[in-house]
Amino acid sequence: MVNRRSNGVTVSLRGIGTSVPRHSVETPVSAEFAAHSLCIGNSFDRKIKALYRRSGIERRGSVLLDEDPGPELREHAFYPAAESEQDRGPSTKVRNDRFATEAPRLARESASRALAAADARPDEITHLVTVCCTGFFAPGIDISLIDDLGLPATTQRIQIGFMGCHAAINGLRAAEGLVAANPGANVLMVCVELCSLHLQYGMDADRIVSNSLFADGSSAAVISGETASGNYGELVATGSYLMPESRDAMTWRIADHGFEMTLSAIVPNLIEQHLVSFLDPWLSEQGESIESIGGWAVHPGGPRIVSAVQAALGLTDHDLQIPRDVLKQRGNMSSATMLFILNEFQQSSQPKPWLLMGFGPGLELEVALVR
């Protein structure tokens, strides 16, 4: 359950960088576009717009936008209006080709900012961990980053794919292991997600909810051993918990027309039922408790997920204000979102320890503790 270091090596979170697309769209405009282009029949307009209003999001970025839309966006070349109920939009190949074009730029921007925040030179990086679930190509983002940033040709690489919203924690766990094995290591972790490439056509409720939540973004972190100062703190432990009877609660599958996500209405109930039974003993093993946590970096997969965590743990609105603000201002950027929250914690001098928490397909819970 718990990932511990046996050799006493300090794992420092030295710096974080984030990046979003140049252009973004307000939620009412997104809802209008979804109702007009992605679905057939004006009778569904009110239902779609109501789902978008309940997303908790005001604005989100997309690499598909050439400019900030005005008050109306009813057509887009990448997503032509559905001509029939069977229309499902661009093929997976078309979507993935666009990913290969757009993802390296966002990844490079966030990585450059993380290096600057950590006061680290590109030639100091020994290992590269890339995290993504919204596109694949090879040579991939890892090779692009080595070329674009001037990382050493000897940089060792790990790719973490298709793990969803909690995957930044999986990436940090991989970085922790690399540093524990080699205290002189300097690991660059980069999460990049282009969720707007996977909008789904049709009136399936799960897909409309997914369309209303997800956005594009990238985040990166530099993680080093005991010789480095940790501007953002020390990663001291990570943990995992696979919730019972939850295998269909959240899914993410490759289909003919993009990647299809389902998010069952039972997810908040599962969180409320099972979260405390795992988290209480896990925190106790780290010498912490729910009351001792200073910053709750809960991945805002959607407003109901954040509310379920709040109810399960008895947290206040203030405890979860920053995750809700990130969702409101940026949308759900899948794996990239978590480091956006930590960046806000650092800028607002949020007291430590910080607890990172995310949920992904399974239903799997991942947590990490930063002191």
C-alpha positions as CSV (number, residue, x, y, z in Angstrom):
1,M,0.0,0.0,0.0
2,V,2.8,2.5,1.0
3,N,5.8,3.3,-1.1
4,R,8.7,3.9,1.3
5,R,12.4,4.7,0.7
6,S,14.7,2.4,2.6
7,N,17.9,4.3,2.1
8,G,16.9,7.6,3.7
9,V,17.4,9.6,0.5
10,T,15.6,13.0,0.4
11,V,13.5,13.4,-2.7
12,S,13.1,17.2,-3.4
13,L,10.4,18.8,-5.5
14,R,12.6,21.6,-6.8
15,G,10.5,23.5,-9.3
16,I,7.2,23.4,-11.2
17,G,6.2,24.9,-14.5
18,T,2.8,25.1,-16.3
19,S,1.5,25.9,-19.7
20,V,-1.9,26.3,-21.3
21,P,-3.0,26.9,-25.0
22,R,-2.8,30.5,-26.2
23,H,-6.6,30.7,-26.6
24,S,-9.5,29.7,-24.5
25,V,-13.3,29.6,-24.5
26,E,-16.0,30.5,-22.0
27,T,-18.3,27.7,-20.9
28,P,-21.5,29.2,-22.3
29,V,-19.8,29.4,-25.7
30,S,-18.6,25.8,-25.4
31,A,-22.2,24.7,-24.5
32,E,-23.6,26.5,-27.5
33,F,-21.0,24.8,-29.8
34,A,-21.8,21.3,-28.3
35,A,-25.5,21.8,-28.7
36,H,-25.2,23.0,-32.3
37,S,-22.4,20.9,-33.8
38,L,-21.9,17.7,-31.7
39,C,-25.6,16.7,-31.2
40,I,-28.6,16.4,-33.5
41,G,-31.9,18.1,-32.5
42,N,-32.6,21.4,-30.8
43,S,-34.8,19.6,-28.2
44,F,-31.6,18.7,-26.3
45,D,-30.2,22.2,-26.1
46,R,-31.4,22.9,-22.6
47,K,-30.1,19.6,-21.2
48,I,-26.7,20.1,-22.7
49,K,-26.4,23.7,-21.5
50,A,-27.5,22.7,-18.0
51,L,-24.8,20.0,-17.9
52,Y,-22.2,22.6,-18.9
53,R,-23.4,25.1,-16.3
54,R,-23.0,22.5,-13.6
55,S,-19.3,21.8,-14.6
56,G,-17.9,24.4,-12.2
57,I,-15.8,25.7,-15.1
58,E,-15.8,29.3,-16.4
59,R,-13.1,29.1,-19.1
60,R,-10.7,26.4,-20.6
61,G,-8.1,26.3,-23.2
62,S,-7.9,24.3,-26.5
63,V,-5.0,23.9,-29.0
64,L,-7.7,23.8,-31.7
65,L,-8.6,27.5,-31.2
66,D,-6.9,30.1,-33.5
67,E,-8.3,33.0,-31.5
68,D,-10.4,33.6,-28.4
69,P,-14.0,33.1,-29.5
70,G,-16.5,35.9,-29.0
71,P,-19.9,35.2,-27.5
72,E,-20.7,32.6,-30.2
73,L,-18.9,29.6,-31.6
74,R,-21.3,27.4,-33.6
75,E,-18.9,25.9,-36.1
76,H,-15.3,24.7,-36.1
77,A,-13.3,23.1,-38.9
78,F,-11.9,20.3,-36.8
79,Y,-15.4,19.4,-35.5
80,P,-17.9,19.9,-38.4
81,A,-21.5,19.9,-37.4
82,A,-23.1,16.5,-37.2
83,E,-25.1,15.6,-40.3
84,S,-26.9,12.6,-38.8
85,E,-27.3,10.8,-35.5
86,Q,-24.6,8.3,-36.7
87,D,-22.0,11.0,-37.2
88,R,-19.1,10.7,-34.8
89,G,-16.7,13.3,-36.1
90,P,-13.0,13.1,-36.9
91,S,-11.3,9.7,-36.9
92,T,-8.8,8.7,-34.2
93,K,-6.0,9.0,-36.7
94,V,-6.9,12.6,-37.5
95,R,-7.1,13.5,-33.8
96,N,-3.8,11.7,-33.0
97,D,-2.0,13.4,-35.9
98,R,-3.1,16.8,-34.4
99,F,-1.8,15.7,-31.0
100,A,1.6,15.0,-32.5
101,T,1.7,18.5,-34.0
102,E,0.4,20.4,-30.9
103,A,1.6,18.5,-27.8
104,P,5.4,19.1,-28.1
105,R,5.0,22.9,-27.9
106,L,2.9,22.8,-24.6
107,A,5.2,20.2,-23.1
108,R,8.3,22.3,-24.0
109,E,6.8,25.5,-22.4
110,S,6.0,23.8,-19.1
111,A,9.3,22.0,-19.0
112,S,11.3,25.2,-19.6
113,R,9.4,26.9,-16.8
114,A,10.0,24.0,-14.4
115,L,13.7,24.1,-15.2
116,A,13.8,27.9,-14.5
117,A,11.8,27.5,-11.3
118,A,14.3,24.9,-10.1
119,D,17.3,26.9,-11.2
120,A,18.4,23.8,-13.1
121,R,20.2,23.6,-16.4
122,P,19.0,21.3,-19.2
123,D,22.4,19.5,-19.2
124,E,21.9,18.6,-15.5
125,I,18.8,16.4,-16.3
126,T,19.6,12.7,-16.0
127,H,16.1,11.2,-16.4
128,L,12.9,12.2,-18.1
129,V,9.4,10.9,-17.2
130,T,6.6,11.8,-19.6
131,V,2.9,11.4,-18.7
132,C,0.0,11.4,-21.1
133,C,-3.3,9.7,-21.9
134,T,-4.6,11.7,-24.8
135,G,-2.2,10.9,-27.7
136,F,0.7,8.7,-28.7
137,F,3.4,8.8,-31.4
138,A,7.0,7.6,-31.7
139,P,9.6,9.0,-31.6
140,G,7.4,10.8,-29.1
141,I,7.2,13.7,-26.7
142,D,10.2,12.5,-24.8
143,I,12.4,12.7,-27.9
144,S,11.0,16.1,-28.7
145,L,11.8,17.4,-25.3
146,I,15.4,16.1,-25.5
147,D,15.8,17.8,-28.8
148,D,14.0,21.1,-28.0
149,L,15.4,21.6,-24.5
150,G,18.9,20.4,-25.3
151,L,18.8,17.6,-22.7
152,P,21.7,15.2,-22.8
153,A,21.6,12.4,-25.4
154,T,22.2,10.0,-22.4
155,T,18.9,11.1,-20.7
156,Q,17.1,7.9,-19.5
157,R,13.3,7.9,-20.3
158,I,10.1,6.5,-18.8
159,Q,6.7,6.9,-20.4
160,I,3.6,6.7,-18.2
161,G,0.5,6.3,-20.5
162,F,-3.2,6.0,-20.2
163,M,-3.5,6.3,-16.4
164,G,-5.8,9.4,-16.4
165,C,-6.3,12.2,-13.9
166,H,-4.1,10.8,-11.1
167,A,-1.1,10.0,-13.4
168,A,1.0,12.9,-12.1
169,I,1.3,11.0,-8.9
170,N,2.4,7.9,-10.8
171,G,5.0,10.1,-12.5
172,L,6.2,11.4,-9.1
173,R,6.4,7.8,-7.8
174,A,8.6,6.9,-10.8
175,A,10.8,9.9,-10.2
176,E,11.0,9.1,-6.5
177,G,12.2,5.6,-7.3
178,L,14.8,6.9,-9.7
179,V,16.2,9.4,-7.1
180,A,16.1,6.8,-4.4
181,A,18.3,4.5,-6.5
182,N,20.6,7.3,-7.5
183,P,20.7,10.3,-5.1
184,G,22.6,12.3,-7.8
185,A,19.7,12.0,-10.3
186,N,17.8,15.1,-11.6
187,V,14.5,14.0,-13.0
188,L,12.3,16.1,-15.3
189,M,8.7,15.0,-15.2
190,V,6.3,16.4,-17.9
191,C,2.5,15.9,-18.1
192,V,0.8,17.0,-21.3
193,E,-2.9,16.4,-22.1
194,L,-4.9,17.6,-25.1
195,C,-8.3,16.5,-24.0
196,S,-10.1,18.8,-26.5
197,L,-9.0,16.5,-29.3
198,H,-11.4,13.8,-28.0
199,L,-14.8,15.6,-27.9
200,Q,-17.5,13.0,-28.6
201,Y,-20.6,13.4,-30.8
202,G,-24.1,12.3,-29.8
203,M,-26.4,12.4,-26.8
204,D,-24.8,9.9,-24.5
205,A,-24.9,11.5,-21.1
206,D,-21.5,10.3,-20.0
207,R,-19.9,11.7,-23.1
208,I,-21.6,15.1,-22.7
209,V,-20.4,15.3,-19.1
210,S,-16.8,14.5,-20.3
211,N,-17.1,17.1,-23.1
212,S,-18.1,19.7,-20.5
213,L,-15.2,19.1,-18.2
214,F,-12.0,18.5,-20.0
215,A,-9.4,20.9,-21.3
216,D,-5.8,21.2,-22.6
217,G,-2.7,21.9,-20.6
218,S,0.8,20.8,-19.6
219,S,2.8,20.8,-16.4
220,A,6.3,19.8,-15.4
221,A,8.4,19.3,-12.3
222,V,12.1,18.9,-11.5
223,I,12.7,16.2,-8.8
224,S,16.2,15.7,-7.4
225,G,18.1,14.0,-4.6
226,E,19.6,15.1,-1.3
227,T,22.1,17.4,-2.8
228,A,19.4,19.8,-4.1
229,S,17.2,22.2,-2.2
230,G,13.5,21.6,-2.6
231,N,11.7,24.8,-3.3
232,Y,8.3,23.0,-3.2
233,G,9.1,20.6,-0.4
234,E,10.0,16.9,0.0
235,L,8.1,14.0,-1.5
236,V,8.0,11.6,1.5
237,A,5.4,8.9,0.5
238,T,2.9,7.8,-2.1
239,G,0.0,5.3,-1.8
240,S,-2.6,3.5,-4.0
241,Y,-6.0,2.0,-3.4
242,L,-8.2,0.2,-5.9
243,M,-11.8,0.6,-4.7
244,P,-14.0,-2.5,-4.6
245,E,-16.7,-3.2,-7.2
246,S,-15.7,-0.1,-9.2
247,R,-14.2,-1.5,-12.5
248,D,-16.8,0.2,-14.7
249,A,-17.1,3.4,-12.7
250,M,-14.6,5.2,-14.8
251,T,-13.2,4.1,-18.1
252,W,-11.0,5.4,-20.9
253,R,-10.9,3.5,-24.2
254,I,-9.5,4.0,-27.7
255,A,-12.4,4.0,-30.2
256,D,-12.7,4.7,-33.9
257,H,-13.4,8.4,-33.3
258,G,-11.1,9.4,-30.5
259,F,-10.7,8.2,-26.9
260,E,-14.0,7.7,-25.1
261,M,-14.3,8.4,-21.4
262,T,-17.2,7.2,-19.2
263,L,-17.7,8.7,-15.7
264,S,-20.5,6.9,-13.8
265,A,-22.8,8.7,-11.5
266,I,-21.7,6.2,-8.7
267,V,-18.2,7.6,-8.5
268,P,-19.0,10.2,-5.8
269,N,-20.7,7.5,-3.8
270,L,-17.7,5.2,-4.1
271,I,-15.5,8.0,-2.8
272,E,-17.7,8.7,0.1
273,Q,-17.9,5.1,1.0
274,H,-14.3,4.1,0.8
275,L,-12.0,7.1,1.0
276,V,-11.7,7.4,4.8
277,S,-11.1,3.6,5.4
278,F,-8.0,3.9,3.2
279,L,-6.8,7.4,4.0
280,D,-6.9,7.3,7.8
281,P,-4.5,4.4,8.3
282,W,-2.3,5.5,5.4
283,L,-1.9,9.0,6.9
284,S,-1.2,7.4,10.4
285,E,1.6,5.4,8.9
286,Q,3.2,8.7,7.8
287,G,2.7,10.3,11.2
288,E,-0.1,12.5,9.9
289,S,-3.9,12.8,10.2
290,I,-6.7,14.4,8.3
291,E,-6.5,17.3,10.7
292,S,-2.7,17.8,10.2
293,I,-2.8,18.3,6.5
294,G,-2.2,21.9,5.5
295,G,-2.9,21.7,1.8
296,W,-5.4,19.5,0.0
297,A,-4.3,19.1,-3.6
298,V,-7.4,17.1,-4.7
299,H,-7.6,16.6,-8.4
300,P,-10.8,18.4,-9.5
301,G,-12.1,15.8,-11.9
302,G,-15.4,17.5,-11.7
303,P,-17.4,19.4,-9.0
304,R,-19.1,16.3,-7.7
305,I,-15.8,14.5,-7.1
306,V,-14.4,17.4,-5.1
307,S,-17.7,17.7,-3.1
308,A,-17.5,13.9,-2.4
309,V,-14.0,14.2,-1.0
310,Q,-15.1,17.2,1.1
311,A,-18.1,15.3,2.5
312,A,-16.1,12.1,3.2
313,L,-13.3,13.9,5.0
314,G,-15.3,16.7,6.7
315,L,-13.3,19.4,5.0
316,T,-14.3,23.0,4.6
317,D,-14.9,25.0,1.5
318,H,-11.7,26.9,2.2
319,D,-9.7,23.6,2.3
320,L,-10.7,22.9,-1.3
321,Q,-10.8,26.5,-2.7
322,I,-7.6,26.2,-4.8
323,P,-8.6,22.9,-6.5
324,R,-12.0,24.4,-7.3
325,D,-10.4,27.6,-8.6
326,V,-8.1,25.7,-10.9
327,L,-11.1,23.8,-12.3
328,K,-13.0,27.0,-12.7
329,Q,-10.2,28.8,-14.5
330,R,-8.6,26.0,-16.5
331,G,-11.0,23.0,-16.6
332,N,-9.9,19.4,-16.0
333,M,-6.6,19.0,-17.8
334,S,-6.3,15.3,-16.7
335,S,-2.9,14.4,-15.4
336,A,-1.5,18.0,-15.9
337,T,-4.0,19.5,-13.4
338,M,-2.3,18.3,-10.1
339,L,0.9,20.4,-10.6
340,F,-1.2,23.5,-11.4
341,I,-2.7,23.1,-7.9
342,L,0.8,22.7,-6.3
343,N,2.0,25.8,-8.1
344,E,-0.9,27.8,-6.6
345,F,-0.1,26.3,-3.2
346,Q,3.5,27.6,-3.5
347,Q,2.5,31.0,-4.7
348,S,-0.1,31.4,-1.9
349,S,2.3,30.0,0.8
350,Q,-0.1,27.2,1.6
351,P,1.0,25.5,4.9
352,K,2.5,22.0,4.6
353,P,2.2,19.1,4.6
354,W,0.4,18.9,1.3
355,L,-1.6,15.8,0.3
356,L,-2.0,15.1,-3.4
357,M,-5.1,13.0,-4.3
358,G,-6.4,11.9,-7.6
359,F,-8.9,9.3,-9.1
360,G,-8.6,7.4,-12.3
361,P,-9.9,4.4,-14.2
362,G,-10.5,1.4,-11.9
363,L,-11.7,3.3,-9.7
364,E,-8.2,3.8,-8.5
365,L,-7.1,6.3,-5.8
366,E,-3.6,7.7,-5.8
367,V,-2.1,9.9,-3.0
368,A,1.2,11.5,-2.3
369,L,2.5,13.4,0.7
370,V,4.8,16.5,0.4
371,R,6.4,18.1,3.5
